[in-house]
Amino acid sequence: MKNRDKVLFFFPVSAALIIVLAAILFFWHLSHFEKAYMLQSEHSIIQETRLVSMILLPMLKEGRFDDIQKFCENFDKNSLRLTLIDASGRVRADSSEKAAFLGNHLDRPEVKNAFQETPAAVIRYSESLNQWMIYYAVLLKMNNERFVLRAAVTTDQVFRVLRMAENNMFLALLLGGLLVCFLTAYIIIYVRRPLLALQETVGSITEGNLDTAISIPPRGIVRELASGVSEMADRLRDQLSQMTGERNEKEAILNAMTEAVLLFSPNGDVQKFNQAAARLFALQPHGRFNLARSGISELLPLARNAFQTGDSFEKEFEFQKPSGARTLLIKGCLIRQNDSRFLLLTITDLTNLRKLESFRSDFIANVSHEIKTPLTCIVGAVETIKEEPGLEKEQFDKLIDMLFEQTNRLNMLVQDILSLSALERRQLDPKREFGHMKLDAMLSNALALCSERAIQNGITLSLKKLEPIEIEGDCQLLEQAVVNLVNNAIQYSGSKSVDLSLFREGDSVVIEVRDYGIGIAPEHQGRIFERFYRVHKERNRSLGGTGLGLAIVKHIAQLHNGHAELESVPNAGCSFRIVLPCGTHGAAFSLRQKEYPESIT
């Protein structure tokens, strides 16, 4: 038992012990009083019996039994009962009853003792008087006759007093027990339980659970203590909340920065860093990191010089990661705090910017290169027509056809570039909205649009699997993506058949265009969706392709929060798939389970 419980239960236990000891002492005294009273009563009855015997003895000698009866009848019945019994046991005189009505008393213990000349006081229940009595008898001898004088006194009054005292004591014990029980219950309910609850709550707060509510009892001596602890906990919670809020604001600002921020001590160990730094250097939340293990060896001399001289620096570095090389702009400055010095590094990742610059340069070069060929042909044809007005009709028609073909090619290139630009702008719009559409109907329309070209090239278009699926999306753009994939298969695959499928795969909707032609080599598959990328450049140009069809497919899939992918084995065909995830724009929300085949030859 804890010291707290020992103190709490000391008072009821002490009260119970005092009550028990008082009861034991009372009953001990009561028992001694009863014994003393009985001894005194016995002594008194013996003395009075002997005095009465001396009075009655002369009357017995003279045989005056009538006088003896009158004496007994006139004797104080409340103090002593007198009975004269002869040797046969017959009652000759009695102070309380008529002698003739009383039975033989020879079997009475006190009478037997008297006739045996061994007088002794006897306490027994009197059936004739219906009460407890003390009896004493003496032997009277005269003229060869023997008589017994018996005296009796009642014990009811004394026993009544004793029983009343016992009852009062039992009542006092009961009240004392109830008082102890009440005191114990009060301590348990209003003292111990609130203290235990308060202790558990304080322990929970100590462990860091500051939102733990403190129960304040409605009454009792613990109420004020619980109220004080609750007020203290509220103030502590407010202070910690304020401090945590300030800290979280600072961390939120740091973590919201796209630049990586790190704070180093003079020995090179990192002290603090934000999430961008953790992602850049793969740091754990509570892990150790040293500047020497950053992977940028050229940074160490600059950091050492900053600690020595306090000079700031700014420089670009190449940082090698498993995912590829990164271009980092690192700015460093020295921070002094009391007697401590720290180096603050701010790192900006310029990789995407450099890639964008390179992409823009490559894009301009590719566009210029793609435009140069049709423009050269157009300029050459125009110059020929202008310088030679007398051209034959056959030559003139060839030049006109070439002008039409190259201008059409140039128009297609411009249209694809504008489509890509529009898709990129729409991808950046967070509020882009889609309409309700049926993918199975869109796929059927796309197949119909490509059927004429397929027939011209002797290729069979088939709908192998078509699950009726309804989504929120842009029907024209998805139809354009499918048409681009089908036309590519018709023009470049060398396959005699192209299969279209629409089905569910896990949590995604898949649009698949499969051919059985020459396939694509593995070294080209990773770049097949890049702009102006061609597997066979001269062959593609001769067939009129712009090099932007698959890039448009990729951006249309991304616009619907999906992606485009390729599975291909050389000489075994290609499988282009547009995968739209469920639960986002472009995801299916209704699916009717049925399939039907359709083919166009």
C-alpha positions in Angstrom: 0.0 0.0 0.0 1.3 3.4 -0.9 2.0 6.0 1.8 -0.9 8.1 0.5 -3.4 5.3 1.1 -1.9 4.6 4.5 -2.5 8.2 5.6 -6.0 8.3 4.1 -7.1 5.1 5.8 -5.4 5.8 9.1 -8.4 7.7 10.5 -11.2 5.2 9.8 -9.0 2.3 10.9 -8.1 4.2 14.1 -11.8 4.9 14.7 -12.7 1.3 14.2 -9.9 0.1 16.6 -11.1 2.6 19.3 -14.7 1.4 18.9 -13.7 -2.3 19.1 -11.4 -1.7 22.1 -14.2 0.3 23.9 -16.7 -2.6 23.2 -14.3 -5.2 24.5 -13.6 -3.1 27.7 -17.3 -2.5 28.2 -18.2 -6.2 27.9 -15.3 -7.1 30.2 -16.6 -4.7 32.8 -20.2 -5.9 32.2 -19.1 -9.5 32.8 -17.3 -8.6 36.0 -20.2 -6.5 37.2 -22.6 -9.4 36.6 -20.3 -11.8 38.5 -19.9 -9.4 41.4 -23.7 -8.7 41.5 -24.4 -12.4 41.6 -21.9 -13.0 44.3 -23.4 -10.1 46.3 -26.9 -11.4 45.7 -25.9 -14.9 46.9 -24.2 -13.6 50.0 -27.2 -11.4 50.8 -29.7 -14.2 50.3 -27.6 -16.5 52.5 -27.6 -13.9 55.3 -31.3 -13.2 55.1 -32.2 -16.9 54.9 -30.2 -17.6 58.1 -31.9 -14.6 59.9 -35.4 -15.8 58.8 -34.5 -19.4 60.0 -33.7 -18.1 63.4 -37.1 -16.4 63.5 -39.0 -19.5 62.4 -37.1 -22.0 64.4 -39.0 -21.3 67.7 -42.3 -21.6 65.8 -41.3 -24.9 64.4 -40.4 -26.2 67.8 -43.9 -25.3 69.1 -45.5 -26.6 65.9 -47.2 -23.3 65.0 -47.4 -23.7 61.3 -50.3 -21.3 61.0 -48.1 -18.5 62.5 -45.3 -19.5 60.1 -47.8 -19.2 57.2 -48.9 -15.8 58.3 -45.3 -14.7 58.7 -44.5 -15.8 55.2 -47.6 -14.1 53.8 -46.8 -10.9 55.6 -43.1 -11.0 54.5 -42.0 -8.5 51.8 -42.5 -10.4 48.6 -40.5 -8.0 46.5 -37.3 -8.5 48.4 -37.4 -12.2 49.2 -39.6 -15.3 48.7 -39.8 -17.8 51.6 -40.8 -21.4 51.3 -41.0 -24.0 54.1 -40.6 -27.7 52.9 -40.9 -30.8 55.1 -38.8 -34.0 54.7 -41.4 -35.4 52.3 -41.0 -32.5 49.9 -44.5 -31.0 50.7 -44.7 -27.2 51.0 -45.9 -26.2 54.4 -45.7 -22.4 53.9 -44.9 -20.0 51.0 -44.8 -16.2 50.8 -46.1 -16.0 47.2 -48.4 -18.9 46.6 -50.8 -21.1 48.6 -49.0 -24.1 50.0 -51.7 -26.4 48.9 -51.3 -25.3 45.2 -47.6 -26.1 45.1 -46.2 -29.4 44.1 -43.5 -31.6 45.7 -40.2 -29.7 45.9 -38.0 -32.6 46.9 -36.5 -32.7 43.4 -35.3 -29.1 43.6 -31.5 -28.8 43.5 -31.3 -26.4 46.4 -33.7 -28.6 48.5 -31.6 -31.7 47.8 -28.4 -29.9 48.8 -30.1 -28.7 52.1 -31.3 -32.1 53.1 -27.8 -33.4 52.3 -26.5 -30.7 54.6 -24.5 -29.1 51.8 -26.4 -25.8 51.3 -25.4 -23.8 48.2 -27.0 -21.0 46.2 -28.5 -22.1 42.9 -29.5 -19.9 39.9 -32.2 -21.4 37.8 -35.4 -20.6 35.9 -38.6 -20.8 37.9 -41.4 -22.4 35.9 -44.0 -21.4 38.5 -42.9 -17.7 38.4 -41.7 -17.7 34.8 -38.5 -15.9 35.7 -34.9 -16.4 36.7 -34.3 -16.8 40.5 -31.5 -17.2 43.0 -32.3 -20.0 45.5 -30.8 -20.9 48.8 -32.0 -23.4 51.3 -31.0 -24.4 54.9 -31.8 -27.4 57.0 -33.9 -27.0 60.2 -33.9 -29.9 62.7 -36.2 -30.3 65.7 -37.9 -33.1 67.5 -36.6 -35.7 65.1 -38.1 -33.8 62.2 -36.3 -32.0 59.4 -37.5 -29.1 57.5 -35.9 -26.9 54.8 -36.3 -23.2 54.6 -35.8 -22.0 51.1 -35.3 -18.3 50.2 -35.4 -17.0 46.6 -34.8 -13.6 45.0 -35.5 -12.7 41.4 -32.7 -11.7 39.0 -34.9 -10.2 36.3 -34.3 -6.6 37.1 -30.5 -7.0 37.1 -30.6 -9.1 33.9 -32.9 -6.5 32.4 -30.4 -3.8 33.1 -27.6 -5.9 31.9 -29.4 -6.8 28.6 -30.3 -3.1 28.1 -26.7 -2.2 28.6 -25.7 -4.9 26.1 -28.3 -3.7 23.6 -27.2 -0.1 24.0 -23.6 -1.3 23.4 -24.6 -3.2 20.3 -26.4 -0.2 19.1 -23.3 1.9 19.8 -21.2 -0.6 17.9 -23.5 -0.5 15.0 -23.5 3.3 14.9 -19.7 3.2 15.2 -19.4 0.7 12.4 -21.7 2.8 10.2 -19.7 5.8 11.1 -16.5 4.0 10.1 -18.1 2.8 6.9 -19.3 6.3 6.1 -15.9 7.7 6.8 -14.2 5.0 4.6 -16.7 5.5 1.8 -16.2 9.3 2.0 -12.5 8.9 1.8 -12.7 6.4 -1.1 -15.3 8.4 -3.1 -14.4 12.0 -2.4 -10.7 11.7 -1.6 -8.9 8.6 -2.9 -10.7 8.3 -6.3 -10.3 11.9 -7.2 -6.6 11.8 -6.1 -6.1 8.6 -8.2 -7.8 10.3 -11.2 -5.8 13.4 -10.7 -2.6 11.4 -10.4 -3.3 9.5 -13.7 -4.2 12.8 -15.4 -1.0 14.5 -14.2 1.0 11.5 -15.3 -0.6 11.6 -18.7 0.2 15.3 -19.0 3.8 14.6 -17.9 4.1 12.1 -20.7 3.2 14.8 -23.2 -0.6 14.3 -23.6 -1.4 17.9 -23.0 -5.0 17.5 -24.3 -5.9 15.2 -21.4 -8.9 16.7 -19.5 -8.6 17.1 -15.8 -11.8 15.9 -14.0 -12.8 18.3 -11.2 -15.0 16.6 -8.5 -18.2 18.5 -7.7 -17.4 18.5 -4.0 -14.8 17.3 -1.5 -11.4 18.4 -0.3 -9.7 17.5 -3.6 -11.8 19.9 -5.6 -9.6 23.0 -4.9 -6.5 20.9 -5.6 -7.9 19.6 -8.9 -9.1 23.1 -9.9 -5.6 24.5 -9.3 -3.9 21.7 -11.3 -6.4 22.2 -14.1 -5.7 25.9 -14.3 -2.0 25.2 -14.3 -2.4 22.6 -17.1 -4.5 25.1 -19.1 -1.8 27.7 -18.8 0.9 25.2 -19.6 -1.1 24.0 -22.6 -1.6 27.6 -23.9 2.1 28.4 -23.5 3.2 25.2 -25.2 0.6 25.7 -27.9 1.9 29.2 -28.5 5.5 27.9 -28.6 4.5 25.0 -30.9 2.6 27.4 -33.2 5.6 29.7 -33.5 7.9 26.7 -34.1 5.5 25.2 -36.7 5.2 28.5 -38.5 9.0 28.7 -38.8 9.2 25.0 -39.9 6.3 25.5 -42.3 8.1 28.5 -43.9 11.3 26.5 -44.2 9.5 23.4 -45.5 7.5 25.4 -48.0 10.6 26.7 -49.6 11.7 25.0 -52.8 15.3 25.7 -51.9 17.1 23.3 -49.6 18.2 25.0 -46.3 20.8 23.5 -44.0 22.6 24.8 -40.9 26.0 23.3 -40.1 28.2 23.6 -37.0 32.0 24.2 -37.3 32.7 20.4 -37.3 30.5 19.9 -40.3 27.5 18.2 -38.6 24.1 19.4 -39.7 22.0 21.0 -37.0 18.8 21.8 -38.9 17.4 21.2 -42.3 14.1 21.5 -44.2 12.2 19.0 -46.3 13.7 20.1 -49.5 17.2 19.4 -48.1 16.0 16.0 -46.8 14.8 15.1 -50.2 17.9 16.3 -51.9 20.4 14.5 -49.7 18.1 11.6 -48.6 18.3 12.7 -44.9 16.3 11.0 -42.1 14.3 13.2 -39.7 16.7 12.5 -36.8 19.7 11.2 -38.8 23.2 12.4 -38.7 24.8 14.1 -41.7 28.2 15.7 -42.2 29.2 18.2 -44.8 32.1 16.0 -45.8 29.6 13.3 -46.9 27.5 15.6 -49.0 29.1 14.4 -52.2 30.2 17.9 -53.3 34.0 17.9 -52.6 34.4 21.5 -54.0 32.1 22.8 -51.3 34.4 21.9 -48.4 37.1 24.6 -49.0 34.5 27.3 -49.4 32.8 26.2 -46.1 36.1 26.1 -44.3 37.0 29.6 -45.6 33.6 30.9 -44.5 34.1 29.7 -40.9 37.6 31.2 -40.9 37.0 34.6 -42.5 33.2 35.0 -42.3 33.0 35.6 -46.1 29.9 34.5 -48.0 30.0 32.6 -51.2 27.8 31.6 -54.2 28.6 29.0 -56.8 27.1 26.4 -59.0 28.0 22.7 -58.5 27.4 19.4 -60.2 25.8 16.9 -57.8 25.6 13.3 -58.7 22.6 11.3 -57.5 21.4 7.8 -58.4 18.6 9.3 -60.4 21.0 11.4 -62.4 23.2 14.5 -62.2 21.8 17.7 -60.6 22.9 21.3 -61.1 22.9 23.1 -57.8 23.4 26.8 -56.9 24.7 27.0 -53.4 24.8 30.1 -51.3 26.6 30.1 -48.0 26.8 32.7 -45.2 28.1 32.6 -41.6 25.6 33.1 -38.7 26.8 34.0 -35.2 24.6 33.2 -32.2 26.0 34.1 -28.8 29.4 32.4 -28.8 28.5 29.9 -31.5 29.0 30.0 -35.2 27.0 28.2 -37.9 27.1 28.0 -41.6 23.8 28.5 -43.4 23.6 26.9 -46.9 20.8 27.8 -49.3 20.7 25.4 -52.2 18.7 26.0 -55.4 18.2 23.2 -57.8 18.8 24.6 -61.3 18.5 21.2 -63.0 15.0 21.7 -64.4 15.8 25.2 -65.4 18.9 24.1 -67.3 16.9 21.2 -68.9 14.2 23.7 -69.8 16.8 26.0 -71.4 18.2 23.0 -73.3 14.7 21.8 -74.2 13.8 25.2 -75.6 17.0 25.3 -77.6 16.4 21.8 -78.9 12.8 22.5 -79.6 13.6 25.6 -81.6 16.3 23.7 -83.4 13.9 20.8 -84.1 11.1 23.2 -85.2 13.5 25.1 -87.4 14.8 21.8 -88.9 11.3 20.5 -89.5 10.1 23.8 -91.0 13.3 24.2 -93.1 12.6 21.2 -95.4 9.1 22.2 -96.5 10.0 25.8 -96.7 13.0 25.0 -98.9 10.8 22.9 -101.2 8.2 25.7 -101.3 10.8 28.4 -102.1 12.4 26.2 -104.7 9.1 25.5 -106.4 8.0 29.1 -106.4 11.4 30.3 -107.8 11.2 27.7 -110.6 7.6 28.8 -111.5 8.6 32.5 -111.4 11.9 32.2 -113.4 10.5 29.8 -116.0 7.1 31.0 -117.1 7.1 28.6 -120.1 7.1 25.4 -118.2 5.4 22.4 -119.6 2.1 21.5 -118.1 3.4 18.2 -116.7 6.3 20.0 -114.9 4.0 22.8 -113.7 1.5 20.3 -112.2 4.4 18.5 -110.4 5.5 21.8 -108.9 1.9 22.6 -107.9 1.5 19.2 -106.3 4.8 19.7 -104.4 3.7 23.1 -103.2 0.4 21.6 -102.0 2.1 18.7 -100.3 4.7 20.8 -98.5 2.3 23.5 -97.4 -0.1 20.8 -96.1 2.9 19.3 -94.2 3.8 22.7 -92.9 0.2 23.3 -91.8 0.1 19.9 -90.0 3.3 20.8 -88.2 1.9 24.1 -87.1 -1.3 22.6 -86.0 0.5 19.9 -83.9 2.7 22.5 -82.3 -0.4 24.6 -81.4 -2.2 21.5 -80.0 0.8 20.7 -77.8 0.9 24.3 -76.6 -2.9 24.3 -75.8 -2.5 21.0 -73.9 0.3 22.3 -71.8 -1.7 25.4 -70.9 -4.7 23.4 -70.0 -2.6 21.1 -67.8 -1.6 24.1 -65.8 -5.2 25.1 -65.2 -6.3 23.7 -61.8 -10.0 24.3 -62.6 -10.1 22.4 -65.8 -13.5 20.8 -66.4 -14.6 17.8 -68.4 -17.9 16.7 -69.9 -19.7 13.5 -69.6 -18.7 11.0 -72.3 -19.0 7.3 -73.3 -15.6 5.8 -74.0 -17.0 2.9 -76.0 -18.8 5.3 -78.4 -15.7 7.5 -78.7 -13.6 4.4 -79.6 -16.1 3.4 -82.3 -16.0 6.9 -83.8 -12.2 6.9 -83.8 -12.2 3.6 -85.6 -14.6 4.9 -88.2 -12.4 7.9 -88.8 -9.4 5.7 -89.5 -11.3 3.1 -91.5 -10.8 4.7 -94.9 -7.0 5.0 -94.5 -6.9 1.4 -93.2 -8.8 0.1 -96.3 -6.4 2.0 -98.6 -3.5 0.3 -96.9 -5.1 -3.1 -96.8 -5.2 -3.2 -93.0 -8.0 -4.7 -90.8 -9.1 -2.7 -87.8 -10.8 -4.7 -85.1 -12.5 -4.0 -81.8 -11.4 -7.0 -79.7 -12.8 -5.9 -76.4 -15.1 -3.1 -75.8 -16.6 -2.6 -72.3 -19.2 0.2 -72.2 -17.6 2.7 -69.8 -18.7 6.3 -69.0 -16.3 8.9 -67.7 -15.8 12.6 -67.2 -13.3 13.7 -69.9 -12.7 15.5 -73.2 -14.2 13.4 -75.9 -12.4 15.2 -78.8 -9.0 15.0 -77.2 -9.2 11.3 -76.3 -10.6 10.6 -79.8 -7.6 12.5 -81.3 -5.2 10.5 -79.1 -6.7 7.2 -80.3 -6.7 8.3 -84.0 -3.0 9.3 -83.7 -2.2 5.8 -82.3 -4.2 4.0 -85.0 -2.7 6.1 -87.8 0.8 5.5 -86.5 0.1 1.7 -86.5 -1.3 1.9 -90.1 1.6 4.0 -91.4 4.7 2.7 -89.7 4.1 -0.7 -88.2 3.9 -2.8 -91.4 1.1 -4.9 -89.7 -1.8 -6.3 -91.6 -4.2 -5.9 -88.6 -4.7 -3.4 -85.8 -6.7 -4.2 -82.7 -8.5 -1.7 -80.4 -9.6 -2.6 -76.9 -11.3 -0.8 -74.0 -11.4 -2.5 -70.6 -10.9 -2.2 -66.8 -7.6 -3.2 -65.3 -7.7 -3.0 -61.5 -8.5 0.6 -60.6 -7.7 1.9 -64.1 -9.4 2.2 -67.5 -7.2 1.1 -70.4 -7.5 2.1 -74.0 -5.2 -0.2 -76.0 -4.0 -0.1 -79.7 -2.1 -3.2 -80.7 -0.4 -4.0 -84.0 1.6 -7.1 -85.2 4.3 -5.4 -87.3 8.0 -4.7 -87.1 7.9 -3.4 -83.4 10.3 -0.9 -81.8 13.8 -1.7 -80.6 14.4 -1.4 -76.8 16.8 1.5 -77.2 14.1 3.6 -78.7 11.2 2.7 -76.4 12.2 5.1 -73.6 12.1 8.2 -75.9 9.3 7.3 -78.2 6.9 9.9 -76.6 9.4 12.7 -77.0 8.7 15.6 -79.4 10.2 15.2 -82.8 11.7 11.8 -81.9 11.7 9.4 -84.8 12.9 5.8 -84.9 13.4 6.0 -88.7 13.7 9.7 -89.4 13.9 9.6 -93.3 11.1 7.0 -93.6 8.8 9.0 -91.3 9.4 12.2 -93.1 8.7 10.5 -96.5 5.4 9.3 -95.0 4.4 12.8 -93.9 4.8 12.5 -90.1 5.5 15.5 -88.0 7.1 13.6 -85.0 4.6 15.1 -82.6 1.8 12.6 -82.7 2.9 10.4 -79.7 3.9 13.5 -77.7 0.3 14.7 -78.2 -1.0 11.3 -77.0 1.1 11.5 -73.9 -0.1 15.1 -73.0 -3.7 14.1 -73.6 -3.3 11.2 -71.2 -1.6 13.4 -68.6 -4.4 16.0 -68.9 -6.8 13.3 -67.8 -4.5 12.4 -64.9 -3.3 9.3 -66.7 -0.3 8.2 -68.7 0.7 6.6 -72.0 2.9 3.5 -72.1 4.4 1.2 -74.7 5.0 -2.6 -74.8 6.9 -3.8 -77.8 9.1 -6.7 -79.0 11.0 -6.3 -82.2 9.3 -8.1 -85.1 6.3 -9.0 -82.8 4.4 -5.7 -82.9 3.6 -2.9 -80.4 0.9 -2.3 -77.8 0.3 1.4 -77.1 -1.9 2.0 -74.0 -3.6 5.0 -72.6 -4.2 4.4 -68.8 -6.7 6.6 -67.0 -6.9 6.1 -63.2 -10.2 5.7 -61.3 -11.3 8.4 -58.9 -10.0 11.4 -60.9 -10.9 13.2 -64.1 -10.8 10.7 -66.8 -11.8 7.8 -64.5 -14.7 5.6 -65.1 -17.8 6.0 -62.9 -20.2 3.6 -64.7 -19.5 0.2 -66.1 -22.1 -2.0 -67.8 -20.7 -5.6 -68.1 -21.0 -6.6 -71.7 -18.6 -7.1 -74.7 -19.1 -7.1 -78.4 -16.6 -7.6 -81.3 -16.5 -5.3 -84.2 -14.1 -5.2 -87.2 -13.6 -3.0 -90.3 -11.6 -4.2 -93.2 
